[in-house]
Structures are given as C-alpha cells and as structure tokens.
Amino acid sequence: MEQVFVRAFAAHRDGRLEDAERGYRATLAADPVHVDALHMLGVLRHQKGQHAEAADLVRRAVDLRPEDAALQLNLGNALKAMGELDNAIERFRNALTLAPTFALAHYNLGNAYAAIGRHEDAMYAFEHAVRLQPGDASSHNNLGNALHALGRHAEAAESFRRALKIRPGHAGAHNNLGMALNALGDSAGAVEHFQKALRAQPRFVAAHFNLANTLDATGYHAHAVAGYEEALALQPQFPPALFGLGNALAALGRHDEAIAAYERAIGLDPKFSLAWLALGTAQHALGRHAAALRAFDEALRARPDLAAAHLNRSLTWLTLGDFRRGLPEYEWRLDPTSRDVGFSALGLPSRTSAPVPTCAQGVPRWRGEPLGERTLLIHAEQGFGDTLQFVRFVPSVIALAQAGTRIVLEVQAPLVPLIAPAAHAARITLVAQGAPRPQADLQCPLLSLPLVLGTTFDALPAPMPYLAAPTAYRRKWRGSLGGQARRKIGLAWSGRIHKHENRSMPLAALEPLFALDGIDWIVLQPQLTDAEHAALDVHPRARSIHRLGEKLADFADTAAVIERLDAVVSIDTSIAHLAGALDARLWLMLPFAADWRWFANTDASPWYPRARLVRQPRPGAWDEVVAQVASALREG
C-alpha cells in the first residue's frame, strides 16, 4: 500500500486532487493509522475548504505522531480556518517548541496573532520569520502590517519597501506602503503606491478604495468619485466605498447623488452610523431639515455617543429656531470627538471646523447658579464672528452679578481694542487669549451663555448698537475715506482668515456691484490673494474700489471705518457680525444652506435689525444673490 500512497502524493503535488484523494483513502482503508495519509488527506480537505474534516484528520495524525512539527502546523492552519484562533495559536506554538527554527510556523503564528488583534505578539513572530527567511517578501509585508497596526509607520514603510525589493510586483505591499505613507503625511507617495498596486493587480478592490480615500482627503474629489466607482464596479456591496463615494460627491456639491450613495450604504448596513450622519448632513445642505433630523436620529440610535450627530442635530434644530432642543444639544460642540468623524462630509454651514475651545482646566462650569463673591471666567471660542455676535450676552450676566462678583472676559487678541471700552465701562476684566488668566472660581464658554441664561428665539437680547469704535480709532479714521459726494459701502466677499467654500465667492461674481454708479467700494478684508490684488489693479472701476489692507490692523480699525460708511455688503464673515453689532445697514449674502444663526426662510435677522439677508435660491447661485443686492442698492 505504500506505493498507493506515493502515487497519491505525486498526484496531489501535480494538482490532481481527485486522484490524490482516492489514493489517500485507499491507503487508509488498508491501514487506518497511516499517519502520512491522514495528514495529507487532511491537507487536501483543507485546500477544498472542508476545514472541520481537515482538522479531524490531521488531529488523528498528530495523536499518532505528536513530535512532528509539520503536523502541529497544519492542524493549526485548519483550526485557524475554522475561526478557532486560540487553539490554532496553541498548535503553532507546539510546532515551534518542537522546531524553534520553523520559519513557516513563526509566520502562521504571526498571522493568527494579527487576526485577534495581538499586534505586538504578531510583530515578534514575523521578526522571527524574517530572520529565518530574509528573502520571503510575505514575511516582510506582514511584519510591516503589524508595525503599522502598532502606529510604528516609518518602520512599517521600511518593511514594505524590503518586501518590494524582493518582489517588485507585490500588489499588497504597494497598497500597504501607501497606507503607511498616508499615516506619515506623504499623500503623494501614497497615491503613487496605490497606483502601482493597481498596475500590478487591476482588480485590487482595497487599492482602488484606498486611492479614492486619499484623493478625496487631499481635495481631488472628482478623481475620488472615479476611484470609488471602480471599487464598487468590482464589489458592489461595499458600504465603506459607497460612504466614501457619497462624501466625495457631497464635497463637489452634488448632494442628491451623495444622498443616493449614502442610502445604498445604509441599505447594506443599517447600523452604519457615519453614513446616517453624512446622509443628514447632505439633507441639511439641500434645506430638507425634517429629513436631516430623521437621519441624525438614526445615527444616534446606532451610536448614541456619536458627538458629531448630536452637534449636527443641534445645528438643524437651531436653524429652525428651536432653541429649547437646540441649545442643550449644541453643548456637544465642546466634545473633541464632534470634529473627529473621519470624513469630509461633515460640512454643515457651521463653525464645526473651528478648533475645539480650551476651557480653564479644573475650573467648575457655571450653569446659572448665583455667583456670589466669586470670579467667573467667560471665554471666547471658535471664530471672531462668534465672539462679536455672542458678546451681546455678557451684559445679561452682569445683571445677575452680586456684590463681590468679578467677571473676566477672555477674547481673541485682535478683538481686545474694540471690546475694551465697553468692558471697562461695565467693570469687566478683559484679557486676550494666550495671556495669563486671572484665577477663576467658575468658567463658561461664551457660546454657552444663551443656554445658561434660558434664551429663547423670541427673546434674543438686542440693544443696538452693543459695540462701538473706540474714540481714538474714530479720530484716526476721521476724514480718511474722502468726502460725502458718493455713497461709501463696505465690501467683504470671503473670510478674514479661513476661506470656507460655503462662505466665500469669486471676486468676478461682484461685477454687478462694481458696475453701479455713484458708489465708492471700501474693501473691508485686510487680506486678499495675489490674484485678487492683480484683478483689482487692472479693473476698469479701480478708482472706485479702495483697498485698506494693512491699515486695518485690528477690529477696532474696521469698526471705525464701518461707522463712517453708508452700508456694508458682506458674505457670512466676522465683518458681517461686526457691522451688525455696530447697527450698520447690512446686506448679508448667504449660501443656500446658511449657518444656523441666520435661520431659514426669512430675509430678516433677529440678531441685527438693520440687516437684510439675501440667500442663494439654490446651491452655488451667487450671481443671483449679487444681482439682488445690486438691484436694492440701485434703488437706494
């Protein structure tokens, strides 16, 4: 019968599995304890996916020859395939006890450890495998994977490079090197290796997906769409790729298509909380607030601690003027994870992209209780416009103060000269962010004051104006803007520092305004791009467009200029809030899905009575907004 086994083994080696199985079974029929026949029949069943039968056969062989490391190894392989990872690890370790230099056992042990998340143990196992077989590309590749999982990305990249030096066409190593380079901030290098992976293996779904993710994260959204579609053509039921496709489409403003992608992802995975979140964001971007709220609710049903969903739900409620539900939920903005959701579609027109405010460490939060003889620190957060808008609530806090109460207000340094006179008059201690803070007993973020004070939509505090240019700045700017023969209108078309795609427009879109006769345009943006300067230098109406530039050293300068103007035309920036706080006449040009504080379906603002809100009739329609403002100015 030994000759039967030898012929069966040869057939197995040649890939003639049916002949091999007949020979192994014939051998066992004659000799039920033929160890090699049991072993090799088990290996064959393992190859065919019959892992339980394989484990049983190889275990019988192990029982007959327990000192054979190869049998221990293959029993471990069958157990691993069955998902019995702990038992598989035990068998791989048995193999190594019997044969410490058994490279394949080290390699398979590393794979088992990696499968259960024991990446440090996996790293040690792969290091042994690499030392024993330095020319094996797969061992270097898997060592790189373990290092990458441990956050040791530079070392991982070196392991992947070693794998590629051995086997240049190793698609998996190219893909993995791309992942490591991404983690090291080298997105261009990552793209190069994802593309090399795809040249080596065009149907490599993970490489298509990773390439698309990288392109999307680096702003190449249209190319990312194509990459996600390639991945989905190969694997249609791939929720993360559908989610990524939706994010890239949303970044391009193609929200209806994004919604369809998110809904497909959710259909495949109803508990995909980030897809529900992104769906709500896209619905909000199209003004479908009820649908947005339903999606955010579903995101929170799947993941109740998802801070970004709480935050975006609050923004939708606040957009609808629902302060009762919106303000408590808005406190989720203070949770650092509200900005950490791993995708670019968290694009509600809010300040969610701003830094998380830093609270006074260890100082208790003030929640409206009597202040007594204590010091309260009110600290600004987010952007300049937020501070200019919400500083109106500080007088309401002063009204609650008692004898011995001290109030400290911390604001951004460029706002200090503007706010200082009012703070001094109210006996508030004003400090700049970054300067030493006085000792405080209680603290409160500025944008939490409406909640603490029980503010409702119908009762916003609005003494107008609540800010004014300091006297010294008024003197500085007296007479600097020329005579009174022409109307002087301030203009801002993008943000002071961060140019948000939803709150900026191209300079060319302003041509209907520049074409108006009898107006001197005073550019209130201290910072312009080189392209904007070049365009204004050669503009046919250049003599009527006045750039103040560096003369606007801080917001007190800007306030003094605005007080000397007939009106201001602005996009949603800090300049708009400053004009509103000064009670200046204001035309505010808003995107279709505007920030929550401009609410919805109204051209008036309860914050700023002299503001007129001019909204895009559909996403991206700035030309119609500018035309409406031009028509209003033409009428006087």
KAZIDA-V717963 format. One record per residue. N is the residue number from 1. PHI is phi in degrees with one decimal (999 if undefined). D_CENTER is the distance of its C-alpha to the mean C-alpha in whole Angstrom. Layout:
N_PHI_D_CENTER ; N_PHI_D_CENTER
This chain:
1_999_67 ; 2_-63.2_65 ; 3_-65.0_66 ; 4_-62.7_64 ; 5_-63.0_61 ; 6_-61.1_61 ; 7_-65.6_61 ; 8_-63.8_58 ; 9_-63.5_56 ; 10_-63.6_57 ; 11_-62.6_56 ; 12_-60.6_52 ; 13_-62.3_52 ; 14_-85.8_53 ; 15_88.1_50 ; 16_-91.1_53 ; 17_-68.9_51 ; 18_-66.6_54 ; 19_-62.0_57 ; 20_-62.2_55 ; 21_-65.3_55 ; 22_-61.2_58 ; 23_-68.6_60 ; 24_-63.4_58 ; 25_-67.7_59 ; 26_-64.2_62 ; 27_-62.9_62 ; 28_-70.4_61 ; 29_-63.2_64 ; 30_-83.9_66 ; 31_-143.1_65 ; 32_-62.4_62 ; 33_-111.6_61 ; 34_-74.7_60 ; 35_-60.3_57 ; 36_-67.2_56 ; 37_-67.7_57 ; 38_-57.9_55 ; 39_-60.8_52 ; 40_-71.8_52 ; 41_-65.7_52 ; 42_-62.4_49 ; 43_-61.2_47 ; 44_-63.6_48 ; 45_-63.5_47 ; 46_-62.1_43 ; 47_-61.6_43 ; 48_-86.5_44 ; 49_88.1_41 ; 50_-93.3_44 ; 51_-73.4_42 ; 52_-65.3_44 ; 53_-64.6_47 ; 54_-59.7_47 ; 55_-61.2_46 ; 56_-63.5_49 ; 57_-65.5_51 ; 58_-70.1_50 ; 59_-63.0_50 ; 60_-63.3_54 ; 61_-66.7_54 ; 62_-62.2_52 ; 63_-61.7_55 ; 64_-82.3_58 ; 65_-137.6_56 ; 66_-67.0_54 ; 67_-88.5_54 ; 68_-91.5_53 ; 69_-64.3_49 ; 70_-63.7_48 ; 71_-65.6_49 ; 72_-59.1_47 ; 73_-60.3_44 ; 74_-72.9_44 ; 75_-64.8_45 ; 76_-60.2_41 ; 77_-61.4_40 ; 78_-66.4_41 ; 79_-64.4_40 ; 80_-61.8_36 ; 81_-63.1_37 ; 82_-82.8_38 ; 83_88.0_35 ; 84_-89.0_37 ; 85_-69.5_35 ; 86_-62.4_37 ; 87_-66.7_40 ; 88_-63.6_39 ; 89_-59.9_38 ; 90_-59.6_42 ; 91_-70.4_43 ; 92_-63.8_41 ; 93_-68.1_42 ; 94_-58.8_46 ; 95_-60.5_46 ; 96_-75.2_45 ; 97_-64.6_48 ; 98_-76.9_50 ; 99_-143.0_49 ; 100_-59.4_47 ; 101_-100.3_46 ; 102_-79.1_45 ; 103_-59.5_42 ; 104_-64.1_41 ; 105_-68.1_41 ; 106_-59.6_39 ; 107_-63.0_36 ; 108_-68.7_37 ; 109_-63.1_36 ; 110_-59.4_33 ; 111_-63.4_32 ; 112_-66.7_33 ; 113_-60.8_31 ; 114_-60.6_28 ; 115_-65.0_28 ; 116_-104.2_28 ; 117_81.7_25 ; 118_-91.2_28 ; 119_-71.5_27 ; 120_-68.6_29 ; 121_-62.5_32 ; 122_-61.3_31 ; 123_-57.0_30 ; 124_-61.7_34 ; 125_-64.1_35 ; 126_-68.3_34 ; 127_-60.5_35 ; 128_-61.6_39 ; 129_-61.5_38 ; 130_-65.0_37 ; 131_-64.7_40 ; 132_-80.5_43 ; 133_-137.7_42 ; 134_-64.1_40 ; 135_-93.2_40 ; 136_-95.3_38 ; 137_-63.1_35 ; 138_-64.2_33 ; 139_-65.6_34 ; 140_-63.4_32 ; 141_-62.0_29 ; 142_-72.2_29 ; 143_-62.0_29 ; 144_-59.5_26 ; 145_-61.1_24 ; 146_-65.0_26 ; 147_-63.1_25 ; 148_-61.7_21 ; 149_-64.8_21 ; 150_-86.7_22 ; 151_81.9_20 ; 152_-95.6_23 ; 153_-70.7_21 ; 154_-65.4_24 ; 155_-66.5_27 ; 156_-60.4_25 ; 157_-59.8_25 ; 158_-65.0_28 ; 159_-63.3_29 ; 160_-64.5_28 ; 161_-64.3_30 ; 162_-63.9_33 ; 163_-60.6_32 ; 164_-73.1_32 ; 165_-65.7_35 ; 166_-74.6_37 ; 167_-133.4_36 ; 168_-58.1_34 ; 169_-94.5_33 ; 170_-74.9_31 ; 171_-60.1_28 ; 172_-62.7_27 ; 173_-68.2_27 ; 174_-60.6_26 ; 175_-60.5_23 ; 176_-68.1_22 ; 177_-63.5_23 ; 178_-58.6_20 ; 179_-63.0_18 ; 180_-65.3_19 ; 181_-64.7_19 ; 182_-57.8_15 ; 183_-64.0_15 ; 184_-90.4_17 ; 185_86.0_15 ; 186_-99.0_18 ; 187_-69.4_16 ; 188_-64.7_19 ; 189_-64.0_21 ; 190_-61.0_19 ; 191_-58.3_20 ; 192_-57.7_23 ; 193_-77.9_24 ; 194_-62.2_22 ; 195_-67.2_24 ; 196_-65.1_27 ; 197_-59.1_26 ; 198_-76.0_27 ; 199_-66.9_30 ; 200_-75.4_31 ; 201_-146.3_30 ; 202_-58.4_29 ; 203_-100.7_28 ; 204_-81.8_26 ; 205_-60.7_23 ; 206_-61.3_21 ; 207_-68.8_21 ; 208_-57.9_21 ; 209_-64.1_17 ; 210_-66.7_16 ; 211_-62.9_17 ; 212_-62.5_15 ; 213_-58.8_12 ; 214_-67.3_13 ; 215_-61.3_14 ; 216_-64.7_11 ; 217_-66.7_9 ; 218_-101.6_12 ; 219_92.9_13 ; 220_-92.8_15 ; 221_-67.3_14 ; 222_-65.5_18 ; 223_-65.5_19 ; 224_-63.4_16 ; 225_-55.2_18 ; 226_-62.5_21 ; 227_-65.2_19 ; 228_-63.4_18 ; 229_-65.3_21 ; 230_-62.3_23 ; 231_-61.2_22 ; 232_-73.4_22 ; 233_-64.4_26 ; 234_-85.8_27 ; 235_-141.6_25 ; 236_-60.9_25 ; 237_-96.3_24 ; 238_-130.6_21 ; 239_-53.7_18 ; 240_-61.0_15 ; 241_-70.5_16 ; 242_-64.1_17 ; 243_-62.6_13 ; 244_-62.4_12 ; 245_-59.1_15 ; 246_-60.1_14 ; 247_-63.4_10 ; 248_-65.7_12 ; 249_-64.3_15 ; 250_-62.5_13 ; 251_-63.7_12 ; 252_-87.1_16 ; 253_79.5_17 ; 254_-94.2_18 ; 255_-69.8_17 ; 256_-62.3_21 ; 257_-67.8_20 ; 258_-61.1_16 ; 259_-59.0_18 ; 260_-61.6_21 ; 261_-67.0_18 ; 262_-62.2_16 ; 263_-66.2_20 ; 264_-65.9_21 ; 265_-62.4_18 ; 266_-67.9_19 ; 267_-60.9_23 ; 268_-81.3_23 ; 269_-139.8_21 ; 270_-61.5_21 ; 271_-101.1_20 ; 272_-77.6_16 ; 273_-62.3_14 ; 274_-68.3_11 ; 275_-69.7_13 ; 276_-61.0_15 ; 277_-59.9_12 ; 278_-65.3_11 ; 279_-60.2_15 ; 280_-61.9_15 ; 281_-63.1_13 ; 282_-66.8_15 ; 283_-62.5_18 ; 284_-62.0_17 ; 285_-61.6_17 ; 286_-97.4_20 ; 287_76.2_22 ; 288_-95.3_22 ; 289_-69.6_22 ; 290_-63.8_24 ; 291_-65.1_22 ; 292_-61.7_19 ; 293_-63.7_20 ; 294_-62.9_22 ; 295_-67.0_18 ; 296_-63.4_17 ; 297_-60.5_20 ; 298_-66.9_20 ; 299_-58.4_16 ; 300_-77.6_18 ; 301_-67.8_21 ; 302_-76.2_19 ; 303_-147.2_17 ; 304_-61.2_19 ; 305_-96.1_17 ; 306_-75.1_13 ; 307_-59.8_12 ; 308_-63.5_10 ; 309_-70.3_13 ; 310_-58.1_15 ; 311_-63.6_14 ; 312_-69.3_13 ; 313_-64.4_17 ; 314_-63.2_18 ; 315_-64.3_17 ; 316_-69.3_19 ; 317_-59.3_22 ; 318_-66.6_22 ; 319_-57.3_22 ; 320_-85.0_25 ; 321_78.9_27 ; 322_-89.3_26 ; 323_-72.0_26 ; 324_-60.1_28 ; 325_-91.3_25 ; 326_-71.8_22 ; 327_-66.7_23 ; 328_-60.6_23 ; 329_-69.2_20 ; 330_-64.8_18 ; 331_-65.1_19 ; 332_-65.3_16 ; 333_-62.1_14 ; 334_-81.0_16 ; 335_-81.0_14 ; 336_-55.5_12 ; 337_-74.0_10 ; 338_-65.6_9 ; 339_-101.3_6 ; 340_-112.5_5 ; 341_-118.0_5 ; 342_76.7_4 ; 343_-154.1_4 ; 344_-89.0_5 ; 345_-81.3_7 ; 346_-73.9_7 ; 347_-118.9_9 ; 348_-55.2_12 ; 349_-70.5_14 ; 350_-133.0_14 ; 351_-94.9_13 ; 352_-67.2_10 ; 353_-87.3_9 ; 354_-76.4_12 ; 355_-62.2_13 ; 356_-66.9_13 ; 357_-63.6_17 ; 358_-98.2_20 ; 359_-84.6_22 ; 360_-66.7_26 ; 361_-61.7_26 ; 362_79.4_28 ; 363_-91.2_30 ; 364_-60.4_30 ; 365_-80.9_28 ; 366_-85.1_30 ; 367_-123.7_30 ; 368_104.8_33 ; 369_-69.2_36 ; 370_-53.9_39 ; 371_-84.4_39 ; 372_57.8_42 ; 373_-91.2_43 ; 374_-127.2_39 ; 375_-104.4_37 ; 376_-107.9_34 ; 377_-98.4_31 ; 378_-105.0_28 ; 379_-118.2_25 ; 380_-67.0_23 ; 381_-146.1_20 ; 382_62.9_17 ; 383_-101.2_19 ; 384_-59.3_22 ; 385_-61.2_23 ; 386_-62.0_21 ; 387_-66.3_24 ; 388_-61.9_27 ; 389_-77.2_26 ; 390_-92.3_26 ; 391_-65.8_29 ; 392_-60.0_31 ; 393_-82.0_31 ; 394_-62.6_33 ; 395_-57.5_36 ; 396_-68.4_36 ; 397_-71.1_35 ; 398_-58.3_38 ; 399_-64.4_40 ; 400_-89.5_39 ; 401_-67.4_40 ; 402_-119.5_44 ; 403_-58.9_46 ; 404_93.7_45 ; 405_-72.4_41 ; 406_-122.4_39 ; 407_-115.9_36 ; 408_-113.8_34 ; 409_-115.7_31 ; 410_-107.2_28 ; 411_-132.1_27 ; 412_-64.0_25 ; 413_-54.4_28 ; 414_-64.5_28 ; 415_-92.9_29 ; 416_-59.3_32 ; 417_-59.3_35 ; 418_-71.1_34 ; 419_-84.5_34 ; 420_-55.1_36 ; 421_-60.0_39 ; 422_-66.8_38 ; 423_-64.6_37 ; 424_-63.1_41 ; 425_-63.2_42 ; 426_-89.9_41 ; 427_59.7_41 ; 428_-100.3_38 ; 429_-83.1_37 ; 430_-106.4_34 ; 431_-130.7_32 ; 432_-88.8_29 ; 433_-57.0_26 ; 434_95.3_27 ; 435_-84.4_30 ; 436_-57.5_32 ; 437_-94.9_32 ; 438_-64.8_35 ; 439_-62.1_35 ; 440_-126.5_34 ; 441_-94.5_35 ; 442_-139.7_32 ; 443_-142.0_29 ; 444_-152.2_27 ; 445_-63.6_23 ; 446_-57.1_25 ; 447_-78.3_22 ; 448_-91.1_24 ; 449_-60.5_27 ; 450_-57.2_27 ; 451_-67.5_27 ; 452_-60.1_29 ; 453_-86.4_32 ; 454_69.4_32 ; 455_-66.7_31 ; 456_-116.9_31 ; 457_-58.2_30 ; 458_-83.4_34 ; 459_-135.5_35 ; 460_-73.6_32 ; 461_-66.5_34 ; 462_-143.9_35 ; 463_-70.5_38 ; 464_-118.3_38 ; 465_-74.9_38 ; 466_-107.8_36 ; 467_-132.8_35 ; 468_-149.0_38 ; 469_-67.5_38 ; 470_-60.9_40 ; 471_-54.2_44 ; 472_-61.7_44 ; 473_-74.2_41 ; 474_-61.3_43 ; 475_-64.6_46 ; 476_-57.8_44 ; 477_-97.4_43 ; 478_-63.0_46 ; 479_79.4_47 ; 480_-80.9_45 ; 481_-101.6_44 ; 482_85.9_47 ; 483_-78.8_49 ; 484_-106.2_49 ; 485_-67.8_50 ; 486_-114.7_47 ; 487_-67.8_44 ; 488_-117.4_41 ; 489_-125.1_38 ; 490_-74.7_35 ; 491_-142.7_32 ; 492_-142.7_28 ; 493_-121.7_26 ; 494_-156.5_22 ; 495_-66.1_21 ; 496_-65.9_23 ; 497_-122.5_20 ; 498_-96.6_17 ; 499_-91.0_17 ; 500_-83.7_15 ; 501_-59.5_15 ; 502_-88.2_16 ; 503_-131.5_19 ; 504_-153.8_21 ; 505_-137.1_23 ; 506_-68.8_25 ; 507_-56.4_29 ; 508_-59.9_31 ; 509_-67.0_30 ; 510_-87.4_32 ; 511_-53.4_35 ; 512_-60.9_37 ; 513_-75.2_36 ; 514_-63.4_38 ; 515_-75.7_41 ; 516_-68.7_42 ; 517_-84.1_45 ; 518_76.4_46 ; 519_-127.1_43 ; 520_-96.4_41 ; 521_-92.4_38 ; 522_-104.9_36 ; 523_-74.2_33 ; 524_-92.3_31 ; 525_-83.1_28 ; 526_-72.5_29 ; 527_-119.7_27 ; 528_-124.3_27 ; 529_-77.2_26 ; 530_-59.9_29 ; 531_-65.4_29 ; 532_-66.5_30 ; 533_-59.6_32 ; 534_-62.6_34 ; 535_-65.2_34 ; 536_-71.8_35 ; 537_-59.8_38 ; 538_-106.2_40 ; 539_-67.9_39 ; 540_-58.0_42 ; 541_-105.1_42 ; 542_-55.0_41 ; 543_-67.6_43 ; 544_-104.5_42 ; 545_-116.8_38 ; 546_-108.6_38 ; 547_-99.0_36 ; 548_-92.2_36 ; 549_51.8_33 ; 550_-70.4_34 ; 551_-63.2_36 ; 552_-86.8_33 ; 553_-75.1_33 ; 554_-155.7_31 ; 555_-71.4_31 ; 556_-66.0_34 ; 557_-60.4_35 ; 558_-62.1_33 ; 559_-62.3_35 ; 560_-64.2_38 ; 561_-67.4_38 ; 562_-59.5_36 ; 563_-63.5_39 ; 564_-98.9_42 ; 565_-98.6_40 ; 566_-81.7_41 ; 567_-170.8_37 ; 568_-131.6_34 ; 569_-116.2_32 ; 570_-145.3_28 ; 571_-80.2_25 ; 572_-74.2_22 ; 573_-139.0_22 ; 574_-62.0_24 ; 575_-62.9_27 ; 576_-63.7_27 ; 577_-67.1_27 ; 578_-64.8_29 ; 579_-60.1_32 ; 580_-63.8_31 ; 581_-63.7_32 ; 582_-85.6_35 ; 583_60.7_36 ; 584_-82.4_36 ; 585_-68.8_37 ; 586_-139.5_33 ; 587_-105.0_32 ; 588_-107.4_28 ; 589_-90.6_27 ; 590_-117.7_24 ; 591_-69.2_21 ; 592_-57.8_22 ; 593_-102.1_19 ; 594_-79.7_20 ; 595_-55.7_18 ; 596_-56.0_20 ; 597_-73.0_23 ; 598_-98.7_24 ; 599_57.0_25 ; 600_-142.2_26 ; 601_57.9_29 ; 602_-151.3_31 ; 603_-106.3_32 ; 604_-114.9_33 ; 605_-126.8_31 ; 606_-68.8_32 ; 607_-77.7_30 ; 608_-132.7_32 ; 609_-59.9_36 ; 610_-93.6_36 ; 611_-91.8_33 ; 612_-116.3_33 ; 613_-93.9_30 ; 614_-117.9_30 ; 615_-102.1_27 ; 616_-60.3_26 ; 617_-74.0_28 ; 618_-158.0_25 ; 619_-56.3_22 ; 620_85.9_23 ; 621_-85.5_26 ; 622_-70.0_27 ; 623_-58.4_30 ; 624_-71.3_31 ; 625_-63.9_30 ; 626_-63.6_32 ; 627_-62.0_35 ; 628_-67.0_35 ; 629_-65.4_35 ; 630_-60.0_37 ; 631_-63.0_39 ; 632_-64.3_39 ; 633_-69.9_40 ; 634_-63.9_43 ; 635_-78.4_44 ; 636_101.8_44
